[in-house]
């Protein structure tokens, strides 16, 4: 019975997660549409749950306003030579909330920005060896300065973390 109580407490703690409002007063403040306006480069990697890096990639992102929405045209180039394209349509909502859609995302993505942080959650339809898997992503993006943002995403299926994606974004308009 004691072991069951300990396991239940650990499970509830793991599900509690972080609240983006914790970062509400952290500077610099992130304006999602301003940061992604124009061309942004990102470099990233996917790591299995044990830490092994299994894929590295570069993403070129073209951000533009389409009405009230922000369109992000992402072009991925992976270290194995493969490529991928994802076009997001992000719409700002009241109170720092965002919602978005993309062709390989199931339903709507939902996000919230506060201070320098942006939490973005969605279910990606991930094709692997002829089968498509529904993978839940929980992205945490943190603005470092006006030119740089870091992103760490947890990738889960059935509530079990299968790996993490780490990205570094850099606005192309910033000097090196």
BAFI-3210 file (N, C-alpha, C; in Angstrom, 3 decimals, decimal comma, padded with zeros to 6 digits):
// residues 176
n [1|2|3|4|5|6|7|8|9|10|11|12|13|14|15|16|17|18|19|20|21|22|23|24|25|26|27|28|29|30|31|32|33|34|35|36|37|38|39|40|41|42|43|44|45|46|47|48|49|50|51|52|53|54|55|56|57|58|59|60|61|62|63|64|65|66|67|68|69|70|71|72|73|74|75|76|77|78|79|80|81|82|83|84|85|86|87|88|89|90|91|92|93|94|95|96|97|98|99|100|101|102|103|104|105|106|107|108|109|110|111|112|113|114|115|116|117|118|119|120|121|122|123|124|125|126|127|128|129|130|131|132|133|134|135|136|137|138|139|140|141|142|143|144|145|146|147|148|149|150|151|152|153|154|155|156|157|158|159|160|161|162|163|164|165|166|167|168|169|170|171|172|173|174|175|176]
n.u [000,817|001,969|003,898|002,217|001,009|003,257|003,962|001,631|001,766|004,145|003,342|001,244|002,705|004,392|002,538|001,647|003,240|004,717|003,755|003,127|002,721|004,433|006,629|005,896|006,947|009,476|012,152|013,663|010,426|008,430|007,170|005,417|004,593|006,241|008,836|008,949|008,595|009,601|012,683|013,786|016,241|016,680|018,252|018,420|017,865|016,828|016,372|016,376|014,581|016,555|018,657|020,221|021,229|019,415|018,677|019,518|018,921|018,206|016,212|014,546|012,647|009,999|008,278|005,173|002,574|-000,814|-003,612|-005,033|-003,600|-000,576|001,638|003,735|006,133|007,786|010,792|012,401|015,605|017,172|019,818|020,169|019,696|017,048|014,015|011,472|008,330|006,409|003,579|002,446|-000,435|-000,994|-003,007|-003,581|-005,075|-007,190|-005,641|-002,966|-003,046|-002,747|-003,715|-003,436|-002,950|-001,801|-000,896|-000,006|-000,783|-002,915|-006,130|-006,366|-003,576|-002,509|-001,491|000,309|001,570|003,793|005,645|008,951|008,410|006,913|004,504|003,621|001,368|000,512|-000,718|001,157|001,065|002,934|004,779|006,195|008,025|005,858|003,661|001,478|001,877|000,317|001,664|002,145|003,169|004,863|005,911|008,311|009,284|011,815|012,636|015,768|017,257|016,688|017,207|017,496|016,132|015,373|014,252|012,616|011,222|008,960|008,209|005,523|003,721|000,781|001,091|003,680|006,994|008,817|010,941|012,973|012,988|015,275|015,832|017,405|016,650|017,340|017,103|017,412|017,875|019,460|022,715|025,779]
n.v [-001,189|001,220|001,548|001,904|004,364|006,057|005,791|006,864|009,510|010,373|010,148|012,053|014,383|014,465|014,977|017,498|019,639|022,658|026,088|028,513|031,119|031,543|032,758|035,328|037,851|037,875|039,145|039,476|040,492|038,304|038,668|036,874|037,091|039,185|038,172|035,994|037,216|037,672|036,075|033,261|031,171|027,839|025,405|022,038|019,006|015,609|013,605|010,366|008,949|008,024|009,696|009,459|010,941|010,971|012,231|015,127|018,529|021,336|024,236|026,428|029,237|031,081|033,812|035,461|037,949|037,191|038,532|038,722|036,667|034,738|033,368|030,615|029,307|026,498|024,913|021,976|020,453|017,491|015,601|013,194|013,728|013,929|015,877|018,174|019,869|022,194|024,128|026,501|028,076|030,545|031,978|034,813|035,052|036,377|037,513|036,570|034,098|031,592|029,956|027,351|025,840|023,196|021,240|018,636|018,345|017,213|018,334|021,339|023,339|024,612|027,440|029,506|032,627|034,255|036,731|035,989|033,527|030,844|028,480|025,731|023,444|020,430|017,829|015,890|014,363|011,839|010,300|007,087|004,614|003,837|003,894|006,033|007,902|009,307|011,822|013,501|016,753|018,942|021,935|024,222|027,423|029,857|033,193|034,507|036,773|039,661|038,402|035,644|032,485|029,739|026,347|023,642|020,549|018,083|014,841|012,735|009,629|008,038|009,173|008,607|009,615|009,671|010,904|013,887|017,103|019,537|022,903|025,769|028,980|031,591|034,863|035,913|038,526|039,647|040,681|038,719]
n.w [000,000|000,754|-001,259|-003,454|-002,820|-002,936|-005,647|-006,826|-005,886|-007,161|-009,832|-009,970|-009,418|-011,638|-013,648|-013,050|-014,017|-015,414|-015,101|-017,483|-016,702|-014,644|-015,703|-016,314|-015,595|-016,573|-018,453|-021,748|-022,985|-024,875|-028,092|-030,101|-032,838|-033,712|-033,270|-035,066|-037,507|-040,824|-041,877|-040,147|-038,771|-037,594|-035,590|-034,710|-032,755|-032,330|-029,548|-028,163|-025,387|-023,618|-024,149|-026,442|-029,449|-032,354|-034,658|-036,486|-037,482|-039,689|-039,892|-041,989|-041,596|-042,766|-041,845|-041,947|-041,981|-042,400|-042,875|-039,718|-038,787|-038,201|-040,429|-040,660|-042,573|-042,673|-043,487|-043,421|-043,178|-042,891|-041,249|-042,555|-045,150|-045,914|-046,415|-045,288|-045,091|-043,322|-042,823|-040,758|-039,389|-037,276|-034,814|-032,903|-029,663|-027,077|-024,019|-024,202|-025,340|-027,921|-030,946|-033,382|-036,644|-038,773|-041,641|-040,923|-038,337|-035,852|-035,402|-033,486|-032,457|-029,313|-027,448|-025,074|-024,131|-021,941|-020,413|-021,152|-022,195|-024,103|-024,327|-026,221|-027,440|-029,086|-031,313|-033,303|-036,469|-037,156|-039,602|-039,825|-041,239|-043,000|-041,318|-039,509|-036,636|-033,758|-032,075|-029,078|-028,551|-026,385|-026,313|-025,087|-025,321|-025,003|-024,976|-025,450|-026,187|-028,312|-030,708|-030,440|-029,561|-027,466|-027,561|-026,105|-026,426|-025,395|-026,413|-026,544|-026,240|-025,428|-022,915|-022,189|-022,234|-025,168|-026,280|-026,798|-028,326|-029,169|-029,883|-031,377|-032,150|-034,462|-035,512|-038,817|-039,572|-037,641|-036,708|-036,701]
ca.u [000,000|002,867|004,482|001,170|000,867|004,436|003,820|000,564|002,289|005,090|002,571|000,556|003,721|004,852|001,484|001,367|003,901|005,068|002,767|003,808|002,593|005,609|007,612|005,212|007,741|010,835|012,499|012,797|009,093|008,306|006,037|005,569|004,492|007,416|010,036|008,942|008,411|010,787|013,352|014,416|016,877|016,692|019,051|017,893|018,150|015,892|017,032|015,547|014,388|017,812|019,625|020,907|020,821|019,129|018,461|019,821|018,268|018,172|014,914|014,424|011,267|009,557|007,100|004,491|001,200|-001,878|-004,732|-004,661|-002,848|000,847|001,941|005,123|006,464|008,993|011,429|013,356|016,628|017,699|021,191|020,177|019,401|015,610|013,455|010,068|007,778|005,215|003,098|001,584|-001,257|-001,167|-003,935|-003,551|-006,334|-007,114|-004,934|-001,706|-003,288|-002,608|-004,155|-002,863|-003,167|-000,834|-001,376|000,327|-001,150|-004,289|-006,925|-005,715|-002,520|-002,844|-000,326|000,175|002,802|003,880|007,030|009,823|008,115|005,777|004,222|002,889|001,029|-000,186|-000,535|001,750|000,872|004,316|004,916|007,403|007,977|004,555|002,616|001,409|001,676|-000,103|002,630|001,831|004,318|004,743|007,054|008,586|010,211|012,258|013,362|017,029|017,432|015,866|017,594|017,702|015,166|015,630|013,032|012,755|009,923|008,801|007,381|004,900|002,640|000,110|001,607|005,063|007,934|009,643|012,139|012,924|013,520|015,884|016,049|017,870|016,184|018,114|016,572|018,431|018,132|020,405|024,128|026,400]
ca.v [000,000|002,365|001,708|002,444|005,781|006,747|005,825|007,803|010,859|010,682|010,325|013,337|015,430|014,501|015,533|018,880|020,476|024,042|027,055|029,552|032,387|031,651|033,582|036,550|039,059|037,682|039,951|040,357|039,972|037,684|038,933|035,757|037,546|039,997|037,345|035,143|037,994|037,572|034,773|032,756|029,862|027,045|024,184|021,197|017,572|014,747|012,630|009,347|009,117|007,742|010,734|009,251|011,816|010,128|013,041|016,556|019,206|022,788|024,686|027,810|029,615|032,364|034,263|036,613|038,198|036,929|039,069|038,788|035,448|034,619|032,155|030,160|028,317|025,842|023,953|021,187|019,647|016,562|015,146|012,031|014,196|014,076|017,210|018,198|021,221|022,369|025,507|026,798|029,286|030,850|033,081|035,308|035,111|037,279|037,063|035,902|032,751|031,391|028,673|027,203|024,620|022,826|020,069|017,377|018,466|016,771|019,358|022,633|023,512|025,668|027,985|030,659|033,370|035,098|037,159|035,527|032,109|030,446|027,043|025,380|022,023|019,939|016,422|015,792|013,092|011,530|009,070|006,284|003,306|003,520|004,034|007,372|007,901|010,554|012,140|014,740|017,630|020,010|022,817|025,373|028,321|030,943|034,247|034,808|038,184|040,005|037,619|034,235|031,794|028,309|025,550|022,243|019,904|016,697|014,093|011,648|008,797|007,400|009,761|008,173|010,389|008,870|011,656|015,342|017,888|020,777|023,816|027,124|029,857|032,827|035,719|036,158|039,972|040,041|040,487|037,643]
ca.w [000,000|000,822|-002,587|-004,309|-002,479|-003,453|-007,114|-007,149|-005,631|-008,237|-011,060|-009,900|-009,515|-013,027|-014,487|-012,666|-015,006|-015,172|-015,562|-018,240|-015,979|-013,776|-016,414|-016,732|-015,353|-017,076|-019,626|-022,522|-023,278|-026,193|-028,984|-031,043|-034,227|-034,040|-033,349|-036,254|-038,722|-041,678|-041,945|-038,926|-038,897|-036,366|-035,618|-033,647|-032,702|-031,621|-028,685|-027,539|-023,947|-022,923|-024,448|-027,721|-030,550|-033,518|-035,847|-036,392|-038,597|-039,830|-040,375|-042,441|-041,326|-043,313|-041,126|-042,545|-041,538|-043,366|-042,096|-038,302|-038,459|-038,496|-041,179|-040,561|-043,595|-042,155|-044,401|-042,650|-043,851|-041,885|-041,469|-043,442|-046,500|-046,148|-046,223|-044,880|-045,037|-042,485|-042,847|-039,618|-039,339|-035,862|-034,586|-031,521|-028,937|-025,923|-022,813|-024,486|-025,873|-029,362|-031,487|-034,700|-037,418|-039,808|-042,359|-040,267|-036,929|-035,617|-034,729|-033,256|-031,463|-028,362|-026,785|-024,192|-023,958|-020,740|-020,238|-022,231|-022,453|-024,944|-024,273|-027,441|-027,356|-030,273|-031,664|-034,628|-037,174|-037,505|-040,397|-039,598|-041,908|-043,558|-040,313|-038,941|-035,188|-033,138|-031,020|-028,372|-028,320|-025,401|-026,597|-024,232|-025,990|-024,134|-025,657|-024,780|-026,498|-029,467|-031,888|-030,138|-028,724|-027,249|-027,497|-025,675|-026,582|-024,970|-027,350|-025,783|-026,768|-024,284|-021,682|-021,943|-023,033|-026,070|-026,613|-026,707|-029,432|-028,713|-031,004|-031,152|-033,221|-034,630|-036,575|-039,839|-039,669|-036,593|-037,104|-035,904]
c.u [000,870|003,499|003,475|000,992|002,037|004,342|002,757|001,033|003,264|004,365|001,863|001,532|004,194|003,814|001,235|002,001|004,143|003,952|003,505|003,733|003,724|006,638|007,058|006,061|009,172|011,021|013,538|011,455|009,048|007,030|006,206|005,558|005,677|008,662|010,086|008,663|009,700|011,367|014,051|015,024|016,797|017,534|018,592|018,317|017,031|016,700|016,002|015,499|015,669|018,918|020,350|020,351|020,627|018,885|018,808|019,217|018,462|016,798|015,039|012,950|011,008|008,257|006,499|003,082|000,252|-003,166|-004,276|-003,765|-001,369|001,047|003,426|005,328|007,812|009,505|012,580|014,340|017,296|019,089|021,279|019,845|017,920|015,166|011,988|009,615|006,529|004,844|002,080|000,759|-001,574|-002,056|-003,879|-004,966|-006,154|-006,269|-003,643|-001,842|-003,138|-003,247|-003,610|-003,199|-002,012|-001,322|-001,106|000,099|-002,620|-005,034|-006,169|-004,593|-002,943|-001,585|-000,664|001,540|002,696|005,345|007,864|009,496|006,872|005,639|003,258|002,644|000,189|000,075|-000,077|001,475|002,212|004,404|006,263|007,187|006,570|003,397|002,653|001,056|001,231|000,797|002,268|003,120|003,951|006,008|007,113|009,647|010,531|013,090|014,596|017,362|016,600|016,117|017,539|016,606|015,557|014,295|013,392|011,365|009,983|007,844|006,854|003,864|002,086|000,672|003,041|005,986|008,825|010,937|011,919|013,527|014,040|016,195|016,621|017,454|017,058|017,514|017,674|018,787|019,116|021,831|024,774|027,148]
c.v [001,265|002,640|002,320|003,942|006,598|006,866|006,832|009,241|011,280|010,948|011,672|014,502|015,572|015,150|017,014|019,864|021,898|024,935|028,194|030,905|032,604|032,617|034,953|037,814|038,953|038,473|039,219|039,690|039,453|038,147|037,928|036,241|038,415|039,134|036,557|035,895|037,957|036,169|034,459|031,403|029,157|025,801|023,329|019,760|016,865|013,736|011,636|009,593|008,885|008,748|010,597|010,188|010,939|010,927|014,490|017,229|020,713|023,135|026,142|028,161|030,998|032,724|035,490|036,723|037,909|037,318|039,252|037,617|035,590|033,306|031,853|029,045|027,719|024,815|023,273|020,482|018,807|016,074|013,903|012,406|014,390|015,511|017,087|019,653|021,203|023,846|025,665|028,047|029,496|032,070|033,515|035,357|036,072|036,662|036,319|034,484|032,746|030,053|028,575|025,880|024,436|021,520|018,745|017,432|018,087|017,856|020,667|022,516|024,666|026,122|029,159|031,295|034,205|035,444|036,721|034,110|031,917|028,939|026,714|023,882|021,603|018,448|016,358|014,405|012,733|010,224|008,388|004,922|002,904|003,588|005,456|007,277|009,278|010,813|013,482|015,510|018,705|020,847|023,942|026,201|029,482|031,932|034,589|036,288|038,464|039,158|036,103|033,682|030,319|027,594|024,145|021,638|018,468|016,033|012,856|010,895|008,018|007,899|009,396|008,982|009,455|009,579|013,141|015,954|019,186|021,621|025,136|027,927|031,106|033,612|036,059|037,644|040,466|039,782|039,455|038,116]
c.w [000,000|-000,552|-003,551|-004,063|-003,028|-004,972|-007,543|-006,960|-006,735|-009,554|-011,071|-010,013|-010,949|-013,938|-014,213|-013,640|-014,542|-015,702|-016,257|-017,531|-014,977|-014,387|-016,820|-016,575|-015,873|-018,367|-020,466|-022,814|-024,710|-026,886|-030,123|-032,486|-034,638|-034,183|-034,660|-037,548|-039,543|-041,647|-040,630|-039,246|-037,551|-036,607|-034,457|-033,758|-031,962|-030,827|-028,166|-026,038|-023,152|-023,224|-025,774|-028,797|-031,787|-034,793|-035,531|-037,613|-038,540|-040,375|-040,805|-042,342|-041,916|-042,613|-041,758|-041,977|-042,698|-042,648|-040,657|-037,892|-038,817|-039,238|-041,039|-041,567|-043,207|-043,163|-043,664|-043,583|-042,767|-042,259|-042,347|-044,882|-046,780|-045,850|-045,825|-044,875|-044,164|-042,555|-041,716|-039,915|-037,868|-035,713|-033,129|-030,944|-027,759|-024,811|-023,064|-025,010|-027,392|-029,723|-032,899|-035,348|-038,396|-040,422|-041,670|-038,752|-036,786|-034,844|-034,619|-032,242|-030,559|-027,649|-025,913|-024,034|-022,685|-020,535|-021,422|-022,695|-023,319|-024,839|-025,400|-027,420|-028,556|-030,440|-033,113|-035,204|-037,797|-038,299|-040,118|-040,251|-042,361|-042,575|-039,768|-037,464|-034,731|-031,942|-030,393|-028,102|-027,305|-025,530|-025,570|-024,921|-025,045|-024,936|-024,832|-024,943|-027,747|-030,703|-031,681|-029,228|-028,635|-027,092|-027,041|-025,703|-026,098|-025,952|-026,627|-026,604|-025,586|-022,955|-021,353|-022,844|-023,846|-026,430|-026,454|-027,962|-028,829|-029,945|-030,521|-032,377|-033,256|-035,787|-037,549|-039,940|-038,612|-037,064|-036,179|-034,676]
res [x|x|x|x|x|x|x|x|x|x|x|x|x|x|x|x|x|x|x|x|x|x|x|x|x|x|x|x|x|x|x|x|x|x|x|x|x|x|x|x|x|x|x|x|x|x|x|x|x|x|x|x|x|x|x|x|x|x|x|x|x|x|x|x|x|x|x|x|x|x|x|x|x|x|x|x|x|x|x|x|x|x|x|x|x|x|x|x|x|x|x|x|x|x|x|x|x|x|x|x|x|x|x|x|x|x|x|x|x|x|x|x|x|x|x|x|x|x|x|x|x|x|x|x|x|x|x|x|x|x|x|x|x|x|x|x|x|x|x|x|x|x|x|x|x|x|x|x|x|x|x|x|x|x|x|x|x|x|x|x|x|x|x|x|x|x|x|x|x|x|x|x|x|x|x|x]
***
